[in-house]
Amino acid sequence: MRGALRGLDPRNAEKVAAHLVAAGTLVDDDPVAALAHARAARDRASRVAAVREAVGVAAYHAEDYAEAARELRAYRRMSGDESYRAVLADCERALGRPEVALRLVSEALAQSPDAEEIAELRLVEAGARRDLGEHDAARVVLEAALGGRPRPADLAVGDPIRLRFAAAYADLLEERGEQALAEEWRAAVAEADPETLAEEVVFTELDLDEEPDAPAETADVPTSGWTAEDDELLSGDEPGDDTPEQPDGDFPTSGRELQDEIEAEVAELLGETGPPAGADDTH
């Protein structure tokens, strides 16, 4: 992170770093406050990929899934890092688009990810199947991840990913009316690791009852590759949320001025032009 901030004015870099430290410290206990700090860092350093990553991660923890998807796509575009594919797919679930989530999972699995990412992708896949009412398909995914013909007695301490699959499997069994078997699995998970059931199981227990606060442009979601829409997302979509960094805090005052600077920033990121006039943080 220090290396990523070296291109900024020293005073600005210090302020950005302070906000990032605060965001990282608060993200587990107070994700809303963490997101506020991450956004403040983005206001000062929107062209730093690691800053966009921090906003995306904080937004995901704060359950602002539209912003999380926007920022993590921007981070992916700027850095080339594909490590958040499962999170992006999970955001689509949370935004009420399980079909899109399944397509993203399928594309990611086709690129031979490592074992840990495969597990996360399979958890998202099972959750998306549940969202669509495809409980049999979700069961196949979870049972395959648990070894084919899983038994609660086979769970062991020290395998957190397997325990997460088991917790998701217990939830699915309960949905299907198999209450006794679900309780067996929950008891086995609790015995192997009491904290697993106490914590929210990421990727499997999203509240889809409330209407998400999705931005208007998310109706057409890119499911493969990178599109012009994703390029637009690099600058955010709310005035003031993604203002190009200015060390002294002197932000544009007019909507036209802000839009011009955003367009110049995007053009620079795409290699079409040089940096905006007056920018101090050339990369």
C-alpha positions as CSV (number, residue, x, y, z in Angstrom):
1,M,0.0,0.0,0.0
2,R,2.8,2.4,0.8
3,G,4.2,1.8,-2.7
4,A,0.9,2.5,-4.2
5,L,0.7,5.8,-2.5
6,R,4.1,7.0,-3.5
7,G,2.8,8.9,-6.6
8,L,0.7,11.2,-4.4
9,D,1.7,14.5,-2.9
10,P,3.2,13.6,0.5
11,R,0.6,15.5,2.5
12,N,-2.2,13.8,0.6
13,A,-0.6,10.4,0.9
14,E,-0.5,10.8,4.7
15,K,-4.2,11.6,4.8
16,V,-5.1,8.8,2.4
17,A,-3.1,6.3,4.5
18,A,-4.8,7.4,7.7
19,H,-8.2,6.8,6.2
20,L,-7.2,3.4,4.9
21,V,-5.8,2.4,8.3
22,A,-9.1,3.5,9.9
23,A,-11.1,1.6,7.3
24,G,-9.1,-1.6,7.8
25,T,-9.3,-1.3,11.6
26,L,-13.1,-0.8,11.6
27,V,-14.2,-3.1,8.8
28,D,-15.2,-6.0,11.0
29,D,-16.7,-4.1,13.9
30,D,-18.2,-1.0,12.3
31,P,-18.3,-1.6,8.5
32,V,-20.4,1.6,7.9
33,A,-17.7,3.8,9.5
34,A,-15.1,1.8,7.6
35,L,-16.8,2.5,4.3
36,A,-17.0,6.2,5.2
37,H,-13.2,6.3,5.7
38,A,-12.6,4.3,2.5
39,R,-14.7,6.7,0.5
40,A,-12.8,9.6,2.0
41,A,-9.6,8.0,0.8
42,R,-11.1,7.5,-2.6
43,D,-12.0,11.2,-2.8
44,R,-8.3,12.0,-2.5
45,A,-6.8,9.1,-4.4
46,S,-9.4,7.7,-6.9
47,R,-6.7,6.6,-9.4
48,V,-4.9,4.3,-6.9
49,A,-6.1,0.7,-7.5
50,A,-5.6,-0.4,-3.8
51,V,-7.9,2.5,-2.7
52,R,-10.7,1.3,-5.0
53,E,-10.1,-2.2,-3.6
54,A,-10.5,-0.9,0.0
55,V,-13.8,0.9,-0.9
56,G,-15.1,-2.3,-2.5
57,V,-14.2,-4.5,0.4
58,A,-15.7,-2.0,2.9
59,A,-18.9,-1.6,0.9
60,Y,-19.3,-5.4,0.7
61,H,-19.0,-5.7,4.5
62,A,-21.4,-2.7,4.9
63,E,-23.9,-4.6,2.6
64,D,-23.8,-1.8,0.0
65,Y,-23.5,-4.4,-2.8
66,A,-24.0,-2.1,-5.7
67,E,-21.1,0.1,-4.7
68,A,-19.0,-3.0,-3.8
69,A,-19.5,-4.4,-7.3
70,R,-18.7,-1.0,-8.9
71,E,-15.5,-0.5,-6.9
72,L,-14.2,-4.1,-7.2
73,R,-14.7,-4.0,-11.0
74,A,-12.8,-0.7,-11.1
75,Y,-10.0,-2.3,-9.0
76,R,-9.9,-5.3,-11.3
77,R,-9.7,-3.1,-14.4
78,M,-6.9,-1.0,-12.9
79,S,-4.8,-3.8,-11.3
80,G,-5.6,-6.9,-13.4
81,D,-6.3,-8.8,-10.1
82,E,-9.1,-11.4,-10.6
83,S,-9.2,-12.5,-6.9
84,Y,-12.6,-11.0,-6.2
85,R,-14.6,-13.0,-8.7
86,A,-16.6,-14.9,-6.0
87,V,-17.4,-11.6,-4.2
88,L,-18.6,-10.0,-7.4
89,A,-20.8,-13.0,-8.0
90,D,-22.1,-12.8,-4.5
91,C,-22.9,-9.1,-5.0
92,E,-25.1,-10.1,-8.0
93,R,-27.0,-12.4,-5.7
94,A,-27.5,-9.7,-3.2
95,L,-28.8,-7.4,-6.0
96,G,-31.4,-9.9,-6.9
97,R,-29.6,-11.3,-10.0
98,P,-28.8,-15.0,-9.2
99,E,-28.7,-15.9,-12.9
100,V,-25.9,-13.4,-13.4
101,A,-24.1,-14.7,-10.4
102,L,-24.2,-18.2,-11.8
103,R,-22.8,-17.0,-15.1
104,L,-19.9,-15.3,-13.3
105,V,-19.3,-18.4,-11.3
106,S,-19.2,-20.5,-14.4
107,E,-16.7,-18.1,-16.1
108,A,-14.5,-18.1,-13.1
109,L,-14.4,-21.9,-12.7
110,A,-13.5,-22.2,-16.4
111,Q,-10.3,-20.3,-15.7
112,S,-8.9,-22.9,-13.3
113,P,-8.8,-20.9,-10.0
114,D,-7.0,-22.3,-6.9
115,A,-8.8,-24.5,-4.4
116,E,-9.7,-21.8,-2.0
117,E,-11.4,-19.7,-4.7
118,I,-13.2,-22.7,-6.1
119,A,-14.7,-23.3,-2.6
120,E,-15.9,-19.7,-2.4
121,L,-17.3,-19.9,-5.9
122,R,-19.2,-23.1,-5.1
123,L,-20.7,-21.5,-2.0
124,V,-22.0,-18.7,-4.2
125,E,-23.3,-21.2,-6.7
126,A,-25.2,-23.1,-4.1
127,G,-26.7,-19.9,-2.7
128,A,-27.7,-18.7,-6.2
129,R,-29.4,-22.0,-6.8
130,R,-31.3,-21.6,-3.6
131,D,-32.3,-18.1,-4.6
132,L,-33.8,-19.5,-7.8
133,G,-35.6,-22.3,-5.9
134,E,-33.4,-24.9,-7.4
135,H,-32.8,-26.7,-4.1
136,D,-31.9,-30.1,-5.7
137,A,-29.2,-28.4,-7.7
138,A,-27.9,-26.6,-4.6
139,R,-27.9,-29.9,-2.7
140,V,-25.8,-31.5,-5.4
141,V,-23.2,-28.7,-5.3
142,L,-22.9,-28.8,-1.5
143,E,-22.8,-32.6,-1.2
144,A,-20.1,-32.8,-3.9
145,A,-18.1,-30.2,-1.9
146,L,-18.6,-32.3,1.2
147,G,-17.4,-35.5,-0.4
148,G,-20.3,-37.0,-2.3
149,R,-22.2,-38.8,0.5
150,P,-21.6,-36.5,3.5
151,R,-22.2,-37.5,7.1
152,P,-22.1,-35.2,10.0
153,A,-19.7,-37.5,11.8
154,D,-17.1,-36.9,9.1
155,L,-16.6,-33.2,10.1
156,A,-13.3,-32.4,11.8
157,V,-11.7,-29.5,13.5
158,G,-9.3,-27.4,11.4
159,D,-11.1,-27.3,8.1
160,P,-13.0,-23.9,8.1
161,I,-14.0,-24.1,4.4
162,R,-15.6,-27.6,4.9
163,L,-17.4,-26.3,8.0
164,R,-18.8,-23.4,6.0
165,F,-20.1,-25.9,3.4
166,A,-21.6,-27.9,6.2
167,A,-23.3,-24.9,7.7
168,A,-24.8,-24.0,4.3
169,Y,-25.9,-27.6,3.9
170,A,-27.7,-27.5,7.3
171,D,-29.6,-24.4,6.1
172,L,-30.6,-26.0,2.9
173,L,-31.8,-29.1,4.7
174,E,-33.9,-26.9,7.0
175,E,-35.4,-25.2,3.9
176,R,-36.4,-28.5,2.5
177,G,-38.1,-29.5,5.7
178,E,-35.5,-32.0,6.9
179,Q,-35.3,-30.5,10.3
180,A,-33.8,-33.5,12.2
181,L,-31.0,-33.9,9.7
182,A,-30.3,-30.2,9.7
183,E,-30.0,-30.2,13.5
184,E,-27.5,-33.1,13.2
185,W,-25.3,-31.1,10.9
186,R,-25.5,-28.0,13.0
187,A,-24.6,-29.9,16.1
188,A,-21.6,-31.4,14.2
189,V,-20.5,-28.0,13.0
190,A,-20.8,-26.5,16.5
191,E,-18.8,-29.4,18.0
192,A,-16.0,-28.9,15.4
193,D,-16.0,-25.2,15.6
194,P,-18.5,-23.3,17.8
195,E,-17.7,-20.0,16.1
196,T,-18.8,-21.1,12.7
197,L,-22.5,-21.1,13.5
198,A,-22.2,-18.0,15.6
199,E,-20.9,-16.0,12.7
200,E,-22.8,-15.0,9.6
201,V,-22.0,-17.5,6.8
202,V,-20.7,-15.4,3.9
203,F,-22.1,-16.2,0.5
204,T,-25.0,-18.2,1.8
205,E,-27.3,-16.1,4.0
206,L,-28.1,-12.9,2.1
207,D,-31.4,-11.1,2.8
208,L,-33.1,-10.8,-0.6
209,D,-36.4,-9.7,0.8
210,E,-35.7,-5.9,0.6
211,E,-35.4,-4.1,-2.6
212,P,-31.7,-3.3,-3.2
213,D,-30.5,0.3,-3.7
214,A,-29.0,-0.5,-7.1
215,P,-27.9,2.3,-9.4
216,A,-29.9,2.8,-12.6
217,E,-27.1,1.7,-14.9
218,T,-26.8,-1.8,-13.3
219,A,-29.8,-3.1,-15.3
220,D,-27.4,-4.4,-18.0
221,V,-24.7,-6.2,-16.1
222,P,-21.5,-7.3,-17.9
223,T,-21.0,-11.0,-17.4
224,S,-17.7,-11.6,-19.2
225,G,-14.8,-9.5,-20.3
226,W,-14.7,-5.7,-19.8
227,T,-17.1,-3.3,-21.4
228,A,-17.5,0.4,-21.9
229,E,-19.9,0.4,-19.0
230,D,-17.2,-0.9,-16.7
231,D,-14.9,1.9,-17.9
232,E,-17.6,4.4,-16.8
233,L,-17.7,2.7,-13.4
234,L,-14.1,3.6,-12.8
235,S,-15.2,7.1,-11.8
236,G,-18.2,6.1,-9.7
237,D,-21.7,7.3,-10.4
238,E,-22.5,9.8,-7.7
239,P,-21.1,13.4,-7.9
240,G,-18.5,14.0,-5.2
241,D,-18.0,10.3,-4.4
242,D,-15.2,9.8,-6.8
243,T,-13.6,13.2,-7.2
244,P,-10.0,13.1,-8.6
245,E,-7.6,13.5,-5.7
246,Q,-6.6,17.1,-4.7
247,P,-4.2,17.2,-1.8
248,D,-5.4,20.5,-0.3
249,G,-9.0,19.4,-0.3
250,D,-10.1,21.9,-2.9
251,F,-12.7,19.9,-4.8
252,P,-14.5,21.1,-8.0
253,T,-17.5,23.2,-7.3
254,S,-19.5,22.8,-10.4
255,G,-21.1,19.7,-11.9
256,R,-19.6,20.4,-15.3
257,E,-16.2,20.8,-13.8
258,L,-16.5,17.5,-11.9
259,Q,-17.8,15.7,-15.0
260,D,-14.9,17.0,-17.1
261,E,-12.3,15.8,-14.6
262,I,-14.0,12.4,-14.3
263,E,-13.9,12.0,-18.1
264,A,-10.3,13.0,-18.2
265,E,-9.5,10.6,-15.4
266,V,-11.1,7.7,-17.2
267,A,-9.3,8.6,-20.5
268,E,-6.0,8.6,-18.7
269,L,-6.7,5.2,-17.1
270,L,-7.5,3.8,-20.5
271,G,-4.3,5.2,-21.9
272,E,-6.0,7.6,-24.2
273,T,-4.5,10.9,-22.9
274,G,-2.1,12.2,-20.3
275,P,-3.1,13.1,-16.8
276,P,-5.7,15.8,-16.1
277,A,-4.2,19.3,-16.0
278,G,-2.9,20.2,-12.5
279,A,-2.9,16.6,-11.3
280,D,-0.2,15.9,-8.7
281,D,-0.4,12.1,-8.5
282,T,0.8,11.0,-11.9
283,H,1.3,7.2,-12.1
